[in-house]
Amino acid sequence: MRVAHVTATIGTEPAITTVSNLDALESESIFVFREVAAEFERPVILFSGGKDSIVMLHLARKAFAPAGVPFTLLHVDTGHNFPEVLAYRDETVAALGLRLEVASVEDYLADGRLRERSDGTRNPLQTVPLLDAINGHKFDAVFGGGRRDEERARAKERIFSLRDEFGQWDPRNQRPELWSLYNGKHRPGEHVRVFPLSNWTELDVWNYISREEIPLPSIYYAHERDVFERDGMLLAVGPYSQPRDGEEVGRRVVRYRTVGDMSCTGAVASTAASPAEVVVEVAASELTERGATRADDRVSEAAMEDRKREGYF
């Protein structure tokens, strides 16, 4: 584990304080939350019940303890989410007494504002409900759980990432963040996406979950599930993902590294049943979690960047 050393002098003897990598990352994230609270009027946290949004909420609670989290939560629900994750989301919101706004892709499909895609995947359909929710509630800062290690487009993004009046992102129009100075200035109609976990890796997230004993939805750990293989991924048999001709269904012990729309999120074969076991597994992995398990990121090499330019997370 990486460490940072801070040296101070007490009398004539130097005193060395060792700060762990996790402590440094936690401190940076907490600073970002407090900075946003100071600079913006109506921040919101994107909270899906996935591990990164759970860690984000945990950090927000630490940032403002003993007071409560001063932000609303927002979830863009595709209608194809894993039931275990939705149950966790609702239980967490109720237990902490937080306010949750849900933007429903299903509602947009029902009234004709959106149309189903030919591949049945709904993740790309989240953009319009997300932008409408941001504009409707006049949110001026939107916390997301994106990390730079996940994908190339996310690696380009700053911690404070400006979105124009159409919610779009221009990767060539980003502000420098020297010395951890964050510029939240924006014109009316614009907003800023904020990524407190930018400098974390998947391994950092799992080490932190283990250290802080943060509960997660059960699908992040090994369990039995009926799955079939497609394009090198194990997709769960369910109402939104069915095997095609020639795709055999088998009962496997799997877990999920990331959760999204059930139709495009794959599981991985795994026997890891605890955070410590997941840490060992992730440390040995040669594929990023999105590269290994998200079909929607495989449409093209620029799939994520194209969606981000349009206003996606």
N, C-alpha and C positions, 0 to 999 in steps of 0.2 A: 504493500500500500504506500502511495506517495505521501510525503510529509513536507511541511513547511516549518522552518525554524525562525523564531523571533527572538532576538537577543536584546536584553535590557541590562543596564548596570545598576546594581544595588550596592551602594558603598563602593568598595574596590573590587567586589566579586561579580563577574558577569552571570546573569541568570538566563537560562535558555528555556523557553517554553515551546514545546512541540505541539503543532497543530496537525491533526490527521487530515488526510485528503477529504474524508466525509465531512469533517467539521468545517473545513474551508468552503466546500460546496454548499453546505447548509447555511453558513453565514452569508455567502453571496446571494443565495436565493431569498433569504429572509430580508436582506437589504433591498432587493428588488421589490418585494411585496410592500415594504414600508415606503419606498420611493414612489411607487405608484399611488399609494394611499395619499401621499402628500401632494402629488402633482395633478391628479385627475379627479373629476367629480363623480363619475358613474362607472367604476370598474366592474367587471364581471369575470368569473372563473368558469372556463369550460370544464364541465365535470360529467364524465360518461360512466364512471365506475370502473374504468381501466386503471392499471397500476400507476401510470404516470400522473393521471389526474388525482389519484388517491394520495400519492406522495406530495403533489402540489398542495392539496387541501391540508395535509398534515403540516407542511411548512407554513402555510398561511395561519393555521391555528397557533403555531409556535411564535410567529411574528407578532401576533397581537394579544397573546395571553398576558394576563388572565381575562382580558375582554374577549368577546366573541369575534368571529370572522366578519369584517364589515362589508363583505361583498356578496352580491347575489351569485347563484350558480346557474349555469345555462347548459342544457344538453340538447343537441340536435339528434333526435331519435329517428333512425331510418325505418323503424317498424320491423327490422330484421335483426334486432339485437339479441344476444344470448340472454335467456331468462335469468340465469344466475347473476349476471352483471346488473340487470335492471333491478333485481331484488336487493342486491347490495347497495345500489345507488339510493333507492328509496329508504332503506333501513338507516343508512348513514345520514341522510338529510333529516329524517325524523328524529334520530338520536341527538343530533347537534342543534336542532331547532333552526335550520337554515332555510332560506327561500330558494326554491328551484323553479326556473322557467324552462319549459320544454317546447322546443320548436319541432313539429312533427312533419317528416317527409310524407307520411301517409296522408295527412290532411291536404298537402299540396297536390298529391296524385288524385285524390278524391274529387277536388274541385277543378282540376284541369290546369293548374298552374305549372305542373310538371308532368312528364310522361315517363313511364317505365322504360329503361334501357333494354336493348335487345338481349344483352347478356344477363339481365336480371339483377345486376349489382346496383346497390343504392348508395354506396359511399360517395360517388361523384355528385349525387343529387342533393347532398347536404349543403352545398354552397348557397343556393338561393334562400332556403329557410334561415340559414345562419345570418346572412347579410340583412334579411328582413327583420330578424330579431334584434340585431345590433342597432339598426336604424329606428325600429319601433320603440325600443326602450331607451334610445339615446345613450347607449353605452359608448364611452370614449376610450376605454382601455379594456382589452380582452386578453386574459391570461390563457395561454395554451401550454400543453405539456410536451411540445416538440423538443427534440434533442438533436444536436448537430451530428451525432454519430449514426443516426437512423438512416439518412438518405442524403444524396448530393445536394438537392435543393435546400434542404433544411440546414445543411452545413454552410450555406451562403448567408444565412439570415442572422441579423443582429438580435440582441436580447430585446431591445425596443425596435419594433419593425413597423414603419409607417404604412398605412393603407390609405389610398386616395378616396375621393367622395363616392366612388363606385365600389369600394372595398377591395380594390385590386392592388397587387404588389408589384413593384418595379425593382428587380434585384440590382439594377444599376443606379438606383436612387436611394442609397442607404446612408445613414449617418455614422460617422466614426464614434467609437465608444472607448476612447483613450482614458486610462486611469479610472475605469468604472464610472465614468460620467455619462448619464443617460439623458438624452434630449427628448422630452415628451411633447414638445410644441407641435400643434397641428391646427389647421384651419377648420372652420365650421363644416361639418359633414364628413371630415376625415376621422379616422381613429387609429389607435396604435395597438398592434398585437404585441404581447409581452410574453417572453419565454424564460421563466425562472430556472428551468432545467437545461438550458442550452448547453452548458459545459459539462453536464453529467453524461455518463455512458450507461448502457443497459446494466453493466456489471456494478457500477456505482449505485444505481437504483436498487438493485437486489441486495447489495451489501447494506444499504440504508434501511430497507424494509426489514432485513434480518436484525440489524442493530436496534431499531426502534420498535420492533415487534408489531409492525403495522398489519392488521388483518386485510386479506384480499379475497375476492370471489374465488370459490373453490376450483374453477376451471384453470387457474394458473398453476395448479399442482396436478400430479399424476392421477388419472382416473380412467375407467374403462368407457369406451364410446365406440359406436358403430361408425366407421369411416370408410372412405374410398379414396384412391389415389388419382389425382389429376394434375398434370404439369409439374410433377415432383412434389405436390403438396397433399396432405391428408385432410380432406374436407369431411365434415360431419354430415351424416345422413339426417335430414330434417325437412321441415316444410319449405325451406328456401334453398335447399341444395340437395339435389337428387342425382344419383349416378346415371351416366349415359350408357348406351349399349357397349358392352365390353369392359366396363368399370366394375370390378368386383368389390362387394362390401365385406368388411371383416371387423371383428371385435378386437380393438387394440387398446393398449395402455398408452395414453397420450396426455399432453398438457398444452396449454396455449401460451405462447410468448407475448402475443399482443392480441387484443380483441377489437373487433369492428363489426361490420356487416357480416352475418353468418354465411352469406353466399360467396364471400371472397376471402374469408379469413381461415387459414389452415392451421391445423394442430401439428405438433411434432411428437414423435415417439419419445417417451420419457418415463423414467421411474422416479423422478425427483418429487418428493412429497413434502418438502419443507424448504423454507428460504435458504438454509445452508446448503442443501443439496442442489437447489437451482443455481446458486452462486458457482458451485463447482462445474455444473453443466455449461453455464454461460461462459465461464472463463475458458473453456475448451472449444467453444463454438467458433467456426470460421466464417459464418454468415450472419449478417445483421438480422434482427428480428423481422423487419419489414421485408427484406430480401428473401427470407426463408418462408414467410407465411402470408404475404399479402398479394393476392392476384391482381388487385387494382393498380399496384405499382409496376406491374410487368407489361402493361399495355405498350409502353415505349420507354426508352431511357429517360425521357423528359416528362413522364406522366405526372409525377408529383409537382414539378415546377410549373407545368401548364395549368394544373388545378390551382396552385397557389397564386399564380398571376390573376386568376379569375376571382379569387377571394376565399379559397379553401383554407382550412386550418393551417 
